[in-house]
């Protein structure tokens, strides 16, 4: 780990120009694990005055999803991650590319990959493989049956190159494989894991060019990272086993290695890998439920990193200053939804109310709630300190807009009270509220009603519980004075009278 710390020390003293990248495949919505990789790459670049690049790895055309590129760029924008170079999107949601190292879409770089594949073949570091799918299946089945390590058996590894090229020119189908060294050890110094060693004999000859002319991930990622000047490759630990193949390709092509950092896996509370079958996993899922980008970024940053101390709340700009790979952890990080809710609730509670109204508008609209005629700041304040998400907030205040509340009359009855008692209390309160003239506000109602309850010899709960349920139709809601202040005198009295009728 000392070597890694020395590298970080050099970086922080500006001895090298930092460039990181995020390179997702457009196969769907951006996974929260992908957001963390992008965030760490972004934070590391910003901390060290470097550049953050977005590249789209779209060579797997069978898994390509229309609109996925737009979604991924949009998700990064939503999180506040600015793209310095590569694929970006303008205000009109049109995707464009910026920078001097493009194209930044792998499907537009096929000739570049072909050039380097041909170079590897000609220098003896790669070879044409003519094995059929049937033969490869037989080899794998034999290996499994005999409990041998599975992988390509090197059948075409030593074919004469001139003869192999004649077969290719004759139109025979083939792929290209790299010649992985069969002896020795490949060692990397990982910024998270320290020294990691791989036995070369256990790694098979990876395909680098498919029969359709598209490169595999392994070839394309090495070429792109080199040509785009990436100094630090920050990605999930699932790519760690592939790293010796990438190191071999760098060495074969005579290129300087980037520094690698493999981030721990994200798991749920049951220590299972995050997947769709266990619930929400995409940034879009959380966005649609009303999680704020500030909360999501703060939460995601702490999944595997901790600056030390008790402080947990950081803005993005503060994270840019504090982030340090020396404090990134190796163990799997638990995606604790309760903790995410804690973060989100905090940010909602502390958001400027005018801004909160703006962020809630789409949620009101999606639920078909007509809010134009209302004082929306008063309404969102009902739940601003209580709701975990914007969607929950809107759900919890939707009763305000209802023409006819529907609820179980038994809900109106407080603890050991009775329907008759609740009806009596509401009738007397209705008469008192009807007598009030002039200003109608939360503060004034509290100032008037609480002394009235005391003068009547009632308990607060005996009056305020049935009143709150009458106004909200809910078992749990904000207080009756706050709700009445929002509804106004006419609607307040109307709802209380409806409750009396139900009883």
N, C-alpha and C positions, 0 to 999 in steps of 0.2 A: 504493500500500500504506500510505502515511502516514495516509490517512483511516481505514482499517481499524484501524490501531494506536490512533488517537485514540478510535474507538468502543470498542475493547477497554479502553482506559484509563478511559473513562467508566464502563463496566460494572463494572470492578474497584473503582471508587471509589463503588459503590452509588448511582449517580445514577438508575438505572432498575431496576425490578424484573424480573428475568429469568424467563422461562418458555419452556421448550423442549418439544418433543414428538417422539414416534415414532409414525408413522401407517402401519402395514403393511396390506396387503390380505390377507385370509384365504384365500389360494389354495394353501396347502400349508405345509410346515414352514418355520421361520424360517431364512433364508439367513445365512451368516456375515457377509456384507456388511451385511445388515440389523442384525445384532447390533452391528457396529462403529458404524453410524449411531446406534443407540439408545444405545450406550455413550458416544460422544462428546457426544451431546445431554445425557445424564445427568450426565456429568463436568463439562460446562460449567455446567449449572444448579447442581450442588452446589458447585463452586468459587466461585460467585458468590452463594451463599445463595438460589438460586432454586427453581423448581418444575419437576418433570419430569412430563409428561402422556402417557398412552397413548390414542390414538384408533384405531378400527378403520375402515378405508376399504373398506366392503363393498358399494359400489354396483354393481359388476360381478357381477351375480348368476349369470351363466353360468360364471364361474370360481371361484365360492365353493366351498370344501371343508369339509365337516362336520368339526368338531373342530379346525380350524385356529386358531381364536381361543384355545381352551384351550392348544393347543401353544405358541403364541407367548407367551402370558402365563407359562406354565410355564417356557419357555426364559429369559425375563427374570428370573424368580424364581431359577432355577438359577444364573444368572450373578451374582446378588446385586444386581440393579438394582431398586431399590424404586420403585414407582409412586405418586406423590403425588396424582395426579388422573386420572380417566378410567376406562378399563376395567381391572378387576383380577379376581382369583380368590381365593376363600377357601380354608381348609384342606380343605374338602370338595370342592375342584375345581369349585365353582359360580361361574360368571362373574357379576360384578355391576359396577355403575357408581357412581362416587363423585365428588362435586364439584358446583359450582353452575353449570357451563357446559354441561351435557349437553342432550340425549343425546350420548353419545360414540361411538355406532355410526351411521355415515352413513345407513344404510337407515332409521333412525328420524328423520331430519332432512329428509325430502323437502319438507315444507311450507315450511321455512326457506329452502331453495334456490329453490323456486318463487317465493317473495316477491321475492328479489333478482333473479332472471331477469326477472320481470315489470317490475321497476323499470328494469333495463337496456334492455328493449325500449321502454318508455314514454318514456325519456329519449333514445332514439335511439342508444344504444351497443350494441344487439344487434338481431337481426332474425330473423323466421321464414324458414326455408329449406324449400322444397317440392320440391327436386330429388330425383329418384328415384335408387336405387342404380345403375340402368343408365346414367343420364346421367352420374353421377359417374365411373363406370368409363370411359365414352367420353372424358370430359375428361382423365382421367389417362393413358389410352392415347395420346391426341393429344399431350399434353405430352411423354410419354416418346419418342414417335416423332420429334418435332421438337426433342428435346433441350432442352426448356424446363423451368424449375423446376416441380416438381409441387406441387399444392395446389388448394384451391377457387378457382374463377375469379370469384367474386363475383356470380354470375348473379342471385341474389335479394336482393342487398345493398341495392338502391335501390327495392324494392317499396314501394308506398304502404302505410303502416301500417294504415290503416282497412280497406283492401281485404284485406290479409293477415289481419287479425283476423276478417273475415267468413268467409274460407276456413277458418280454424281452427275457428270456431264451427259451420261446416257439416260438420265432421268430417273434413276433408282432413288426411291425415298430414303431419307436418312435424317438423323439429327447430329448435333455436334456435342461432344463431351470434353470437359477439361481433364487433363492428366494430373490427378491429385498425387502428390508425392506419397510413396508407399512406405517410406521409412522416416524416422525422426519424429520430432514433436513440434507442433505449432503453438507458440506462446503469445498471448496478448496481455497487455496491462490495461485492465478495464477500470474506468473511473469510479465505478460503483463496487465492483467485485474484486478488484486488485488483480493479482496474477492468476491467469487461467490457462491451463495446458490441455492440448488435444493430441491424442495419438493419431498420427496421419494414417496408419494402416487400417484404422477403423472407419475411415471416411471414404465413401465410394466416389467414382468419377461422375461428378454432377453434370447434368445436361445444361448447356449454356445457350444453345440455339435449337428451337423446336422445328419440327418438319414444316410448319407454316411460315417460317422465316422470321418469327418473332423470338426475341431473346427471352430467356427465363429471368426471373427476378434477380438471381445471383449475378448474372452477367451485366444486366442493365444497371443495377444499383452501384456496382463498382465503377463502371464507365461514367455514369452520371455524377457520382460523388467526386470523382477525380476531375472531370472536365468542368464541373461547376465550382470547383475550389472549396469543397466542404472540408473543414478541418476537424470537426467533431461530429461523429455519428451517434445520435441519441435515440434509442429505440427500445422496444420491449424485450424482455428476457427470452421470449420465444425465438428470437433471431440469434441467440448466442450459439447454438449448435452449428449454424450456418457460417459463423464468423471465420473459422479456419479456411473454408472454401474461398471466402472473400479475400482473406489475407494472401492465400496462394495466388489468386488472380492478380492482386496488386504486385506481388513479387514477380510473377511471370511477365507482366507488362512494364516492369521497372519503375513503378510509381511509388511515391511516398505514402505511407499508411496514414490514415486519419486516426484520431484518438477515439476509442469506442467507449460507450456508456450504455449498459443494458439494465433497464429499469425493471423492478420487481413486478410480479403479476398482481393484478387487482382481484380480490376475492370478496365474496359476500360474507355476511355474519356467520354462515355455516362453513366458512373456509372453502367454498366452492368457487371455481372460476366464474366470473361474471358472464352470464349469457342471457339471451332473450327469454328463455324458458323460465328463468328465475325472476323476471320483472324487467323494468326499464334499464336499458344499457346505453342508449344513444343520447347524444346531447339534445337532439330534437325532442325526445321523450320528456326530458326534464324542462326544457324550454316551454313546451306545450302545457305543462302542469303549473307553470308560473314560478319556476326557480329563477332568481335574479342572477345575471352573469357575474356580478361582484361576489355573490355568495358561492357560486359554483367554482369560480377560479380560486377563491380563498380555500375552499374545501379540498379541491383537487390538488392544490399545491402541497397540502399537508399529507397526501397519500404517498408516503415514502420519503418525505423530507421534513425536517424540523429544525428551526433555527436555534433551538435551545431556549430555556426559560419558559415562563408561563404564558407569554403572549400568543394569542391565536388569531387575532384579527389584523389583516394586512390588506391594503389596497394593492392593485396591480403594480403601480409605480413603486410602492414600498417593497414588494416582492422582487422587483427588478434589482433593487439595491441589496437585498438581504440574501438572495438565493446563492447557495454554495454546494457544489457536488461533494465536498468533503463531509457534508451532513445528510447525504442521501443514503437511505438504508437498503440493505439487501433483502430482508424478509418480505414476504408477500404483504401487501397493504390491504387492510379491510375497508371496503366501501360501506361505511356505517351510515345508513339512511337517517337514523335519528340525529346523528351529528350534522349531516347535511341540512336537516330541518332546523336544527339549532342555529346554524349559520344563516340560513335564509330568513328565519323569523327575526333574527337580530337586524339584518339589513333592511327588511321591510319596515320594522318598527322605527328605524332611524332614518328612513328615507323622507325627504321633503314631501309633504302631503300632496302638493300640486304635482310633483313628479310622479308620485304613486298613482294618482288619478290617471295620468297619461299612460302609465304602464299597464293599468288595469283595463283600459278602454276596449282593447281587442277581446278580452275575456268577457266583458259585459255584452259586446256585440255578438260574440259567438253563442251566447246563451239567449240571444233574442230579447235582451232587457232594454227597455226604452228608458234611457237615463238623462236625456237632454234637458228635461224640465226640472231636474232635481239639483240640489246642492251636493255635488259629488264629493267634495272634500269632507263634508259632514258624514256622508255615507261610508266612505272608506275608513274614516277615523273610528267607526264602530268596531272594526276588526283589525285595525292597523297594528295594535300591540298584541293581538291574539293569534292571528293566522300564520301558518307555516309557509304557505305558498299563495301566489296571486289567485290561482284557481280556487283554493279553499276560501280565500277572502271573499271573492265574488259569490261563491256558493252560499256563504254564510250571511251575506247581506241581501241575497236575492228576494227574501221575504218582504223587503221594503217596497218592492215594485208590484207585489201581488195585489190583484183586485179582490180576490177571495182566498183567505188563508184556510187551508185544510189541515186539521190536526185532531188528535184524540182529546176529547174534553177532559178526560181523567188527568191529562198532563197539567191542567190548570190548578189542580188541587195541591196545596202545599203540605208535605209530610203527613202528619196525623190529622190534618184538617178534613173537612167534608165538602161535598159539592154545594150544600146549602150555605156553609160558612163562606166559601170562596165567592159564591154569587152575591151574598150580602156585602162583602168587602168591595167587590167591583162595582156594585150598584151605588154604594155610598161614595166611592172614589169618583165615579163618573159624574155624580151630581156636583162634587166639589170642583172637579176640573172644568166642568161646564160653567161654573160661576166665575172662573178666572178671566180677567179682562186684560187687554194690553199685550205686552211682550210675552212671547212664548219661546222659551229656550231651555236647554238642559239645566243650566245653572239655576234659573229662576224656579223651575219645577222642583228641583231638589230642595231649594230654599223654602218653598211653600208646602210641599207634600210631607216632608219628614216631620215638621212640627204638628201638622194636621193628624198624622198617624199617632203621634204621641198623645195629643189631646183626646183622641178617640179611645185611647187605652188599648190600641192594637199592637201586635208585634210587627216589626218591619217585614219579616218574611211572610206573614199572613196576608199582607197587602201587596208587597212588591213582587213576590213570586207569581201569583196569578196575573198581575198586571204585565209582567215581562212576557209570560207565555201568550197572553191575549194579544200583545203587540207583535210578537215575533213568530208565534206558532212553533217554537223550538224549545227543546229541553235545555239546551245550552246556547246562550247568546250574550251579547253585551247587555248592560243594565237598562232598566225601563226608562230612566230619565234620558239617557242618551238616545234611545230609540224614539221616544216621544218627541224629543227635540228635533229629530230628523223628519218624523212624520207630519208634525204640525198638529194643531188642536183638532181640526175636523177629522182627519184620518185616525188620530189617536182615540177620540171618542167613539168613532164608528167601529173600530176593532174591539174596544172594550164592550160595547153593546152587543157585538156579535158573540163574544165569549159568554156574556150573560145569557143570551138566547140558547147557546149550546148547553149551558148548565141547567 
